[in-house]
Amino acid sequence: MGEILDRMEPLLAKMPAVKTPEGHVHFKNKLAWTAGILIVYFILTNIPVFGLDPSSQDMFQYFRALLAGASGSIVHLGIGPIVTASIVLQLLKGADIIHIDTSEIRGQIQYMGLQKLMIFVMIVVEALPMIFGGFLKADPAVAMALLGGNVGLLTLIIFLQICFGGVLVFLMDEVVTKWGIGSGVGLFIIAGISQAIINGFINWTAVNDAYPVGFFPRLFAVILDGANFVQYFGPELIAFVTTIGIFLLIVYVESTRIEIPLAHTQVRGARARFPVKLIYASVLPMILVRVLQANVQMVGLFLNNVGITIFGTFEGQSPVSGLMWYLAPINSPSDWMWWMPGFITGHAPWEVMIRLGIDSLIMIVGGAIFALFWVKTAGLDSKAVAKQIQGSGMSIPGYRRSPAILEKVLDRYIPRVTIIGGVFIGLMSVIANLFGVIGAVSGTGLLLTVSITYRLYEQIASEQIMEMYPFMRTFFGKE
């Protein structure tokens, strides 16, 4: 594998990239870039794909909140290709199939180039089954009016639009990472889910039972109508309580940490603490787990549409039987509360419990595994952190100033906390999904949004501190 990477090095070094800032980017400029990209993202989500038939299906309907794209828009793929490419690379690196030393400049160039190449490949791989698998269909009327009835050419144009949108999302993510605050992936998730939550509170569109779908309009309508409160508003009340509970719990857990004392070797009295958070790997492993599930469902749906039902059958975008149904995530109470009126699962209670057990196992075990992979590939493991502390001129009081000693001390905390945090986030995601949340977004989506928003707040605070005290940029690795 190493020889192949060496041969590919000229290609990897020339992959499209957003220019890295040559010097320090002022905090106000970072805010401006972040806000600008957010506005562009909202604009793109409202640009429909030209020539798309209204009867087209969304393969990722139940994962749309996590993928941060708008169905039928030019950014239909959302962050799917970026996250899928990250999953593939983490698995390859974790299994020791590819050997890239990211501590060296050459290794960093190879890894970043390989990641970009993988993203472009995934854009095509995810767009192909959507376009040519009969999900995103070309409108015959548009083809007749503009292309002389050439539906095949219009299908190709739709495919190119979807791929172009995928590239735009990738480039916007790079702009935020290099010139803004946080990451584009996190920013787009916050934007999409926040919009859905606000919609879930104030949407007055009526549903099948003639009451509005929004929390507050439905509450007033049910009370004024004198209808059965438990039947018509019970699930919404449970979702509201779950939403508030998840919000408060994640904010509390994000502030829970182990602090390792540090002292500067040259400046007497200069002390600091290195925080090892309970959710050390952040909530990004949950994105990786859910996107992996989404890709599995995409394969099953594609096979079902071409007549291969050995892995399960679908009605619309929902699996209704077979292996795909058991592997589908639990997203709301209606997926498992078979005893509730109106919640018809169509399966025996023991089948529902097996599906619930499989989903819980995937989320909890997957969260721990991907947390370990993420810490390793993102440079947050003990070895990388020891080098960062050593380079900043800090050391742990009472220990010899050596990267090996620092790494040994950090090994007592980081691997254990990483696994515990991954398991905890997976468990919380399962609980949130079981009881549902406001806005028709999954519990995982809400959990991600709260955690990413909290970390974004912390990054903004640290950026302000570094703006006031420039010497701290060296310690945080910003220069």
C-alpha positions as CSV (number, residue, x, y, z in Angstrom):
1,M,0.0,0.0,0.0
2,G,2.9,2.3,0.7
3,E,4.2,2.0,-2.8
4,I,0.8,2.8,-4.3
5,L,0.6,6.0,-2.1
6,D,4.1,7.0,-3.2
7,R,3.1,6.7,-6.9
8,M,-0.1,8.6,-6.2
9,E,1.7,11.4,-4.3
10,P,1.9,13.8,-7.3
11,L,-1.9,13.4,-7.8
12,L,-2.7,13.7,-4.1
13,A,-0.6,16.9,-3.8
14,K,-2.5,18.6,-6.6
15,M,-6.0,17.9,-5.3
16,P,-8.3,21.0,-5.2
17,A,-8.0,22.8,-2.0
18,V,-8.9,26.1,-0.4
19,K,-5.9,28.3,0.1
20,T,-4.5,28.2,3.7
21,P,-4.2,31.7,5.3
22,E,-0.6,32.7,5.4
23,G,-0.8,34.5,8.7
24,H,-3.2,35.0,11.6
25,V,-6.9,35.5,10.7
26,H,-8.5,38.1,12.9
27,F,-11.4,36.9,15.0
28,K,-13.8,39.3,13.3
29,N,-12.8,38.0,9.9
30,K,-13.3,34.4,11.1
31,L,-16.8,35.4,12.2
32,A,-17.5,37.0,8.8
33,W,-16.3,34.0,6.9
34,T,-18.4,31.7,9.0
35,A,-21.5,33.8,8.7
36,G,-20.9,34.2,4.9
37,I,-20.7,30.4,4.4
38,L,-23.8,29.9,6.4
39,I,-25.7,32.3,4.3
40,V,-24.4,30.6,1.1
41,Y,-25.5,27.2,2.5
42,F,-29.0,28.4,3.1
43,I,-29.2,29.9,-0.4
44,L,-28.0,26.6,-1.9
45,T,-30.6,24.5,0.0
46,N,-33.2,26.6,-1.7
47,I,-31.9,26.1,-5.2
48,P,-33.8,23.1,-6.7
49,V,-32.1,20.7,-9.1
50,F,-33.1,21.7,-12.6
51,G,-35.2,19.2,-14.5
52,L,-36.2,17.0,-11.5
53,D,-39.5,15.2,-11.6
54,P,-41.8,16.0,-8.6
55,S,-42.4,12.3,-8.1
56,S,-38.7,11.7,-7.2
57,Q,-37.8,9.9,-4.0
58,D,-35.3,10.9,-1.3
59,M,-33.1,7.9,-0.4
60,F,-32.0,9.6,2.8
61,Q,-35.3,10.8,3.9
62,Y,-34.9,9.5,7.5
63,F,-31.3,10.6,7.7
64,R,-31.8,14.1,6.2
65,A,-31.3,16.0,9.4
66,L,-27.8,14.4,10.0
67,L,-26.7,14.7,6.3
68,A,-27.3,18.5,6.5
69,G,-28.6,18.7,2.9
70,A,-32.0,19.7,1.5
71,S,-33.9,17.1,-0.5
72,G,-34.2,17.9,-4.2
73,S,-31.8,20.9,-3.9
74,I,-28.4,21.2,-5.5
75,V,-26.9,20.2,-2.1
76,H,-29.0,17.0,-2.0
77,L,-26.0,14.9,-1.0
78,G,-25.2,17.2,2.0
79,I,-22.2,16.1,4.1
80,G,-22.7,12.4,3.2
81,P,-19.7,12.0,0.9
82,I,-17.4,13.9,3.4
83,V,-18.4,11.7,6.4
84,T,-18.4,8.4,4.3
85,A,-14.9,9.2,3.1
86,S,-13.8,9.8,6.7
87,I,-15.3,6.4,7.7
88,V,-13.5,4.6,5.0
89,L,-10.2,6.2,5.8
90,Q,-10.5,5.6,9.5
91,L,-11.3,2.0,8.9
92,L,-8.3,1.6,6.6
93,K,-6.0,3.4,9.0
94,G,-7.4,1.6,12.0
95,A,-7.0,-1.8,10.4
96,D,-3.3,-0.8,9.5
97,I,-4.0,-1.3,5.8
98,I,-2.6,2.2,5.0
99,H,0.5,3.5,6.7
100,I,0.7,7.3,6.8
101,D,2.6,9.1,9.4
102,T,0.6,12.3,9.9
103,S,3.2,13.7,12.3
104,E,5.3,14.5,9.2
105,I,4.6,17.2,6.6
106,R,4.7,14.6,3.8
107,G,2.3,12.3,5.6
108,Q,-0.1,15.1,6.2
109,I,-0.1,16.0,2.5
110,Q,-0.7,12.3,1.6
111,Y,-3.5,11.9,4.1
112,M,-5.3,15.1,3.2
113,G,-4.9,14.4,-0.5
114,L,-6.2,10.9,-0.1
115,Q,-9.2,12.2,1.9
116,K,-10.1,14.7,-0.8
117,L,-9.8,12.0,-3.5
118,M,-12.0,9.7,-1.4
119,I,-14.6,12.5,-1.0
120,F,-14.8,13.1,-4.8
121,V,-15.1,9.3,-5.3
122,M,-17.9,9.2,-2.7
123,I,-19.7,12.1,-4.4
124,V,-19.9,10.0,-7.6
125,V,-20.7,6.7,-5.8
126,E,-23.6,8.2,-3.8
127,A,-25.0,10.2,-6.7
128,L,-25.0,7.3,-9.2
129,P,-27.6,5.1,-7.5
130,M,-29.8,8.1,-6.8
131,I,-29.9,9.2,-10.4
132,F,-29.7,6.0,-12.3
133,G,-31.5,3.8,-9.7
134,G,-34.8,5.6,-10.4
135,F,-34.9,7.8,-7.2
136,L,-34.2,11.2,-8.7
137,K,-36.0,11.1,-12.0
138,A,-35.8,13.5,-14.9
139,D,-39.0,15.4,-15.8
140,P,-40.2,14.2,-19.2
141,A,-42.0,17.6,-19.8
142,V,-38.8,19.5,-19.3
143,A,-36.9,17.1,-21.5
144,M,-39.5,17.5,-24.2
145,A,-39.6,21.3,-24.0
146,L,-35.8,22.0,-23.9
147,L,-34.0,18.8,-25.1
148,G,-36.3,17.4,-27.8
149,G,-37.5,14.6,-25.5
150,N,-34.0,13.4,-24.6
151,V,-34.6,12.2,-21.1
152,G,-31.2,10.5,-20.9
153,L,-29.4,13.8,-21.5
154,L,-31.5,15.5,-18.8
155,T,-30.7,12.7,-16.4
156,L,-27.0,13.3,-17.0
157,I,-27.5,17.0,-16.4
158,I,-29.2,16.2,-13.0
159,F,-26.3,13.9,-12.1
160,L,-23.8,16.7,-12.8
161,Q,-25.8,19.2,-10.7
162,I,-25.8,16.8,-7.8
163,C,-22.1,16.2,-8.1
164,F,-21.4,19.9,-8.4
165,G,-23.4,20.5,-5.2
166,G,-21.4,17.8,-3.4
167,V,-18.1,19.6,-4.4
168,L,-19.5,22.9,-3.2
169,V,-20.3,21.5,0.2
170,F,-16.8,20.1,0.4
171,L,-15.2,23.4,-0.5
172,M,-17.4,25.3,1.9
173,D,-16.4,22.9,4.7
174,E,-12.7,23.7,3.9
175,V,-13.4,27.5,4.0
176,V,-14.9,27.3,7.4
177,T,-12.1,25.0,8.7
178,K,-9.3,27.2,7.4
179,W,-10.8,30.7,7.5
180,G,-13.7,30.5,10.0
181,I,-14.6,29.0,13.3
182,G,-15.3,25.3,13.9
183,S,-16.0,23.1,10.9
184,G,-18.4,23.3,8.0
185,V,-19.8,19.8,8.7
186,G,-20.8,20.9,12.3
187,L,-22.1,24.3,11.1
188,F,-24.3,22.8,8.4
189,I,-25.7,20.2,10.9
190,I,-26.5,23.0,13.4
191,A,-28.2,25.1,10.6
192,G,-30.4,22.3,9.3
193,I,-31.5,20.8,12.6
194,S,-32.1,24.3,14.3
195,Q,-34.3,25.2,11.4
196,A,-36.3,21.9,11.8
197,I,-36.6,22.4,15.5
198,I,-38.0,26.0,15.1
199,N,-40.4,24.6,12.5
200,G,-41.4,21.9,15.0
201,F,-42.4,24.5,17.5
202,I,-44.4,26.9,15.3
203,N,-45.6,24.9,12.2
204,W,-49.4,25.2,11.9
205,T,-49.8,22.8,9.0
206,A,-52.5,20.2,9.8
207,V,-51.8,16.5,9.8
208,N,-54.0,13.4,9.4
209,D,-55.9,14.0,12.7
210,A,-56.7,17.6,11.6
211,Y,-54.5,19.2,14.3
212,P,-51.4,21.3,13.5
213,V,-48.1,19.5,13.6
214,G,-46.2,22.3,15.5
215,F,-45.9,22.0,19.2
216,F,-47.6,25.3,20.2
217,P,-50.3,25.5,17.5
218,R,-51.2,21.9,18.3
219,L,-51.3,22.6,22.0
220,F,-53.7,25.5,21.6
221,A,-55.9,23.6,19.0
222,V,-56.3,20.5,21.3
223,I,-57.1,22.6,24.3
224,L,-59.6,24.8,22.5
225,D,-61.2,21.8,20.8
226,G,-61.6,20.0,24.1
227,A,-60.1,16.8,22.6
228,N,-58.4,13.9,24.4
229,F,-55.2,15.5,25.6
230,V,-53.2,12.3,26.1
231,Q,-54.2,10.9,22.8
232,Y,-53.6,14.0,20.7
233,F,-50.9,15.7,22.5
234,G,-49.2,13.0,24.7
235,P,-46.4,12.1,22.2
236,E,-45.6,15.8,21.6
237,L,-45.4,16.4,25.4
238,I,-43.0,13.5,25.7
239,A,-40.9,14.9,22.9
240,F,-40.8,18.3,24.5
241,V,-39.6,16.9,27.8
242,T,-37.0,14.8,26.0
243,T,-35.8,17.8,24.1
244,I,-35.3,19.9,27.2
245,G,-33.7,17.0,29.1
246,I,-31.2,16.2,26.3
247,F,-30.3,19.9,26.1
248,L,-29.6,20.2,29.8
249,L,-27.8,16.9,30.1
250,I,-25.4,17.5,27.2
251,V,-24.5,21.0,28.4
252,Y,-23.7,19.5,31.8
253,V,-21.7,16.5,30.4
254,E,-19.8,18.8,28.1
255,S,-18.5,20.7,31.1
256,T,-17.5,17.4,32.9
257,R,-13.7,16.8,32.6
258,I,-10.5,15.6,34.1
259,E,-8.0,18.4,34.3
260,I,-4.3,17.5,34.2
261,P,-2.1,20.2,35.8
262,L,0.7,21.8,33.7
263,A,3.5,24.2,34.5
264,H,5.8,26.2,32.2
265,T,9.4,25.1,32.4
266,Q,10.8,28.6,31.8
267,V,8.3,31.0,33.2
268,R,8.1,30.5,37.0
269,G,4.5,30.6,38.3
270,A,3.0,30.1,34.8
271,R,0.5,27.2,35.2
272,A,-2.3,25.7,33.2
273,R,-4.5,22.7,33.0
274,F,-5.1,20.3,30.1
275,P,-8.8,19.3,30.1
276,V,-9.8,15.7,29.1
277,K,-13.5,16.0,28.6
278,L,-15.9,13.1,29.2
279,I,-17.0,13.4,25.6
280,Y,-13.4,13.6,24.5
281,A,-14.0,12.6,20.9
282,S,-16.9,15.0,20.6
283,V,-20.1,13.7,19.0
284,L,-18.7,13.2,15.6
285,P,-18.5,9.4,16.0
286,M,-22.3,9.4,16.2
287,I,-22.4,11.1,12.7
288,L,-20.1,8.3,11.4
289,V,-22.3,5.6,12.9
290,R,-25.6,7.1,11.5
291,V,-24.1,7.8,8.0
292,L,-22.8,4.2,7.9
293,Q,-26.4,3.0,8.7
294,A,-27.7,5.4,6.0
295,N,-25.3,3.9,3.4
296,V,-26.5,0.4,4.3
297,Q,-30.1,1.4,3.9
298,M,-29.2,3.1,0.6
299,V,-27.8,-0.2,-0.7
300,G,-30.9,-2.1,0.5
301,L,-33.3,0.4,-1.1
302,F,-31.4,0.3,-4.4
303,L,-31.5,-3.5,-4.5
304,N,-35.2,-3.4,-3.7
305,N,-35.9,-1.0,-6.6
306,V,-34.1,-3.3,-9.0
307,G,-36.1,-6.3,-7.8
308,I,-33.6,-7.9,-5.4
309,T,-35.5,-8.4,-2.1
310,I,-33.3,-11.0,-0.5
311,F,-32.2,-8.4,2.1
312,G,-35.6,-6.9,2.8
313,T,-38.5,-5.1,1.2
314,F,-39.4,-1.4,1.2
315,E,-42.5,0.7,1.0
316,G,-41.4,4.1,-0.3
317,Q,-38.2,4.8,1.6
318,S,-39.1,2.7,4.6
319,P,-37.9,-0.9,5.1
320,V,-40.9,-3.1,6.2
321,S,-39.3,-6.6,6.4
322,G,-36.1,-8.6,6.2
323,L,-32.6,-7.7,7.3
324,M,-32.9,-4.0,6.3
325,W,-35.8,-3.6,8.7
326,Y,-33.8,-5.0,11.6
327,L,-30.8,-2.8,10.7
328,A,-32.9,0.4,10.3
329,P,-32.5,2.9,13.2
330,I,-35.2,3.6,15.7
331,N,-36.1,7.3,15.2
332,S,-39.3,7.9,17.2
333,P,-41.7,6.2,19.6
334,S,-43.9,5.1,16.7
335,D,-41.1,2.7,15.6
336,W,-41.3,0.6,18.8
337,M,-44.3,1.5,21.0
338,W,-46.6,-1.1,19.5
339,W,-49.1,-0.8,22.4
340,M,-49.9,2.9,21.7
341,P,-53.0,3.8,19.7
342,G,-52.0,4.9,16.2
343,F,-48.4,3.5,16.5
344,I,-48.7,0.5,14.2
345,T,-45.4,-1.2,13.7
346,G,-46.7,-4.2,11.7
347,H,-44.4,-6.6,13.5
348,A,-44.6,-8.8,16.6
349,P,-43.4,-7.4,19.9
350,W,-40.4,-9.8,20.0
351,E,-39.3,-8.6,16.5
352,V,-39.5,-5.0,17.6
353,M,-37.4,-5.7,20.7
354,I,-34.8,-7.5,18.5
355,R,-34.6,-4.5,16.2
356,L,-34.3,-2.2,19.3
357,G,-31.5,-4.3,20.7
358,I,-29.6,-4.3,17.4
359,D,-29.9,-0.5,17.0
360,S,-28.7,0.0,20.6
361,L,-25.8,-2.3,20.1
362,I,-24.8,-0.5,16.9
363,M,-25.0,2.9,18.5
364,I,-23.2,2.0,21.7
365,V,-20.4,-0.2,20.3
366,G,-20.1,1.8,17.2
367,G,-19.8,5.0,19.2
368,A,-16.9,3.6,21.2
369,I,-15.1,2.2,18.2
370,F,-15.4,5.3,16.0
371,A,-14.5,7.5,19.0
372,L,-11.1,5.6,19.2
373,F,-10.6,5.9,15.5
374,W,-11.5,9.6,15.5
375,V,-9.1,10.4,18.3
376,K,-6.3,8.7,16.5
377,T,-6.9,10.2,13.1
378,A,-7.7,13.7,14.4
379,G,-4.4,14.0,16.3
380,L,-6.1,13.9,19.8
381,D,-4.4,10.7,21.0
382,S,-1.9,10.6,23.9
383,K,1.2,10.7,21.6
384,A,-0.1,13.8,19.6
385,V,-1.2,15.6,22.8
386,A,2.2,14.9,24.5
387,K,4.0,16.5,21.5
388,Q,1.7,19.5,21.6
389,I,2.3,20.0,25.4
390,Q,6.1,19.5,24.9
391,G,6.2,22.0,22.1
392,S,4.3,24.7,24.1
393,G,7.0,24.5,26.8
394,M,4.7,23.0,29.4
395,S,5.2,19.9,31.5
396,I,3.4,18.0,34.2
397,P,4.8,19.0,37.7
398,G,6.7,16.2,39.4
399,Y,7.5,14.4,36.1
400,R,10.6,14.5,34.0
401,R,10.1,16.7,30.9
402,S,9.9,14.1,28.2
403,P,7.3,13.3,25.5
404,A,7.5,9.6,26.4
405,I,6.7,10.4,30.1
406,L,3.9,12.8,29.1
407,E,2.4,10.1,26.8
408,K,2.5,7.5,29.5
409,V,0.7,9.8,31.9
410,L,-1.9,10.8,29.3
411,D,-2.5,7.1,28.5
412,R,-4.0,6.7,31.9
413,Y,-6.8,9.0,31.0
414,I,-7.4,9.6,27.2
415,P,-8.1,6.0,26.0
416,R,-10.4,5.2,28.9
417,V,-12.3,8.5,28.7
418,T,-12.6,8.2,24.9
419,I,-14.3,4.8,25.2
420,I,-16.5,5.9,28.2
421,G,-17.5,9.0,26.3
422,G,-18.3,7.1,23.1
423,V,-20.5,4.6,25.0
424,F,-22.3,7.4,26.9
425,I,-23.1,9.4,23.7
426,G,-24.3,6.2,22.0
427,L,-26.6,5.4,25.0
428,M,-27.9,9.0,25.1
429,S,-28.6,8.9,21.4
430,V,-30.6,5.7,21.8
431,I,-32.7,7.1,24.6
432,A,-33.3,10.3,22.7
433,N,-34.5,8.4,19.7
434,L,-36.8,6.2,21.7
435,F,-38.8,9.0,23.1
436,G,-38.5,11.4,20.1
437,V,-37.8,15.2,20.0
438,I,-39.4,18.3,18.7
439,G,-39.2,19.1,15.0
440,A,-39.2,15.6,13.5
441,V,-35.5,15.4,13.8
442,S,-34.0,12.3,15.4
443,G,-32.7,12.3,18.9
444,T,-29.3,11.8,17.5
445,G,-29.7,15.0,15.5
446,L,-30.6,17.0,18.5
447,L,-27.8,15.6,20.6
448,L,-25.3,16.5,17.9
449,T,-26.7,20.0,17.5
450,V,-26.5,20.8,21.2
451,S,-23.0,19.3,21.6
452,I,-21.6,21.0,18.4
453,T,-23.2,24.3,19.4
454,Y,-21.6,24.1,22.9
455,R,-18.2,23.3,21.5
456,L,-18.6,26.1,18.9
457,Y,-19.3,28.5,21.9
458,E,-16.1,27.3,23.5
459,Q,-14.1,27.8,20.3
460,I,-15.4,31.3,20.0
461,A,-14.4,32.0,23.6
462,S,-10.9,30.6,23.1
463,E,-10.5,32.6,19.9
464,Q,-11.4,35.8,21.8
465,I,-8.9,34.9,24.5
466,M,-6.1,34.3,21.9
467,E,-7.0,37.6,20.3
468,M,-6.4,39.4,23.6
469,Y,-3.3,37.3,24.5
470,P,-1.5,36.4,21.3
471,F,1.2,34.4,23.0
472,M,-1.4,31.7,23.8
473,R,-1.8,30.8,20.1
474,T,1.4,28.8,20.3
475,F,0.0,26.6,23.1
476,F,-3.2,26.0,21.2
477,G,-1.3,25.2,18.0
478,K,-2.7,28.1,16.0
479,E,0.7,29.3,14.9
